[in-house]
Amino acid sequence: MLNVFRASVLLLVATGSVAAPAAMVGKAGYQLSVNVPVLCGIRHQPGMALLGGNEYRLGSLREYCNAARGYRVNLTYAPGSMRGAVVMVGDDHVVLDGSGTAIISVAHGPSIRERDLRATPGHAGFDTDRMNFAIETL
């Protein structure tokens, strides 16, 4: 057995070729790929309170979305109503034009937040009892 080993070593030295194990040539490692589903949701926690002047607190919005490019919060209401009303969610605000839809806020990445929902009525007051919020990925 020792003679076979010596012959192999002599052959390798004579030919000048030595094969190194693969672990010595390259780096070992793993490549991991994971698909995470996009999950978004919004919930309105109703509550009505006069804050002062003509501004009302209408509760709060709790929103979450893990979309990498972000999301927007949309409001739908009865077309022809709420003209001139100002809706505020946290620091974002929009003046409603009576169209029945409005983008309330935009987040440019994943987020979880809970924000106060406030409103100031337009000239016709709050002339609808329906305001629906939806979250849409960008």
C-alpha positions as CSV (number, residue, x, y, z in Angstrom):
1,M,0.0,0.0,0.0
2,L,2.8,2.3,0.8
3,N,4.4,1.7,-2.6
4,V,1.1,2.7,-4.3
5,F,1.1,6.0,-2.4
6,R,4.8,6.7,-3.2
7,A,4.1,5.9,-6.9
8,S,1.1,8.3,-7.0
9,V,3.1,11.1,-5.3
10,L,6.0,10.5,-7.8
11,L,3.6,10.6,-10.7
12,L,2.1,13.9,-9.5
13,V,5.5,15.5,-9.0
14,A,6.8,14.2,-12.4
15,T,3.7,15.6,-14.3
16,G,3.5,18.8,-12.3
17,S,-0.2,18.5,-11.8
18,V,-1.8,18.6,-8.4
19,A,-5.6,18.5,-8.1
20,A,-6.8,20.5,-5.1
21,P,-10.2,19.7,-3.5
22,A,-13.0,21.9,-4.5
23,A,-13.3,23.5,-1.1
24,M,-9.8,24.9,-1.4
25,V,-10.4,26.4,-4.8
26,G,-13.7,28.2,-4.3
27,K,-15.6,29.7,-1.4
28,A,-18.4,27.7,0.2
29,G,-21.8,29.3,0.8
30,Y,-25.5,29.2,0.3
31,Q,-27.8,31.3,-1.7
32,L,-31.2,31.8,-0.1
33,S,-34.2,33.2,-1.9
34,V,-37.5,33.9,-0.1
35,N,-40.8,35.3,-1.5
36,V,-42.7,37.4,1.0
37,P,-46.3,38.1,0.2
38,V,-47.4,41.7,0.1
39,L,-49.9,42.3,3.0
40,C,-51.7,45.6,3.4
41,G,-54.7,46.6,5.5
42,I,-56.5,49.6,6.9
43,R,-59.0,49.9,9.7
44,H,-61.0,52.9,10.8
45,Q,-61.6,53.2,14.5
46,P,-64.7,55.5,14.6
47,G,-65.1,58.2,17.2
48,M,-66.7,61.7,16.9
49,A,-65.5,64.7,18.9
50,L,-65.5,68.4,18.4
51,L,-61.9,69.6,18.7
52,G,-62.6,73.3,18.6
53,G,-63.8,75.9,16.1
54,N,-65.1,73.9,13.1
55,E,-62.8,70.9,13.3
56,Y,-63.9,67.4,14.3
57,R,-62.0,64.3,15.2
58,L,-63.6,61.3,13.4
59,G,-61.5,58.6,15.1
60,S,-58.3,57.1,13.9
61,L,-56.9,55.1,11.0
62,R,-54.6,52.1,11.5
63,E,-52.7,51.2,8.4
64,Y,-50.0,48.6,7.6
65,C,-48.4,47.6,4.4
66,N,-45.1,45.8,3.6
67,A,-45.0,46.8,-0.1
68,A,-41.4,47.7,-0.9
69,R,-42.5,50.6,-3.2
70,G,-45.1,51.9,-0.7
71,Y,-48.8,52.5,-0.8
72,R,-51.5,55.1,-0.9
73,V,-54.6,55.6,1.3
74,N,-57.8,56.3,-0.8
75,L,-61.1,57.8,0.4
76,T,-64.4,57.2,-1.2
77,Y,-67.6,59.1,-0.3
78,A,-70.9,59.9,-2.0
79,P,-70.3,61.8,-5.2
80,G,-71.6,65.4,-5.0
81,S,-71.2,65.6,-1.2
82,M,-68.4,66.9,1.1
83,R,-67.4,69.6,-1.4
84,G,-64.9,71.9,0.3
85,A,-64.5,69.7,3.3
86,V,-60.9,69.2,4.5
87,V,-60.0,65.7,5.6
88,M,-56.8,65.3,7.6
89,V,-55.0,62.0,8.5
90,G,-52.0,62.8,10.7
91,D,-50.1,65.6,9.0
92,D,-51.6,64.8,5.5
93,H,-54.7,66.8,4.4
94,V,-56.8,67.1,1.3
95,V,-59.6,69.4,0.3
96,L,-62.5,67.3,-1.2
97,D,-63.9,68.4,-4.5
98,G,-67.1,66.4,-4.4
99,S,-66.0,63.8,-7.0
100,G,-66.5,60.9,-4.6
101,T,-62.8,59.9,-4.4
102,A,-59.6,61.3,-3.0
103,I,-56.0,60.2,-2.3
104,I,-55.6,61.0,1.4
105,S,-51.9,60.1,1.8
106,V,-48.9,58.3,0.2
107,A,-46.2,56.3,1.9
108,H,-43.0,55.7,-0.1
109,G,-42.1,52.4,1.6
110,P,-43.4,49.8,4.0
111,S,-45.0,51.3,7.1
112,I,-47.2,50.6,10.1
113,R,-49.0,53.6,11.5
114,E,-52.0,54.8,13.5
115,R,-53.0,58.4,12.9
116,D,-55.9,60.7,13.9
117,L,-58.6,61.3,11.4
118,R,-59.9,64.8,11.5
119,A,-62.2,66.9,9.2
120,T,-63.5,70.4,8.7
121,P,-66.9,70.5,7.0
122,G,-67.5,72.3,3.7
123,H,-70.2,74.9,3.1
124,A,-72.9,72.2,3.1
125,G,-71.5,70.6,6.3
126,F,-71.1,66.9,6.5
127,D,-73.7,66.0,3.9
128,T,-72.9,62.3,3.8
129,D,-72.7,59.6,6.4
130,R,-70.4,57.3,4.4
131,M,-66.6,57.6,4.1
132,N,-64.7,54.5,3.1
133,F,-61.0,54.1,3.3
134,A,-58.9,51.7,1.2
135,I,-55.2,51.0,0.9
136,E,-53.5,50.4,-2.5
137,T,-50.0,49.4,-3.3
138,L,-47.8,51.5,-5.5
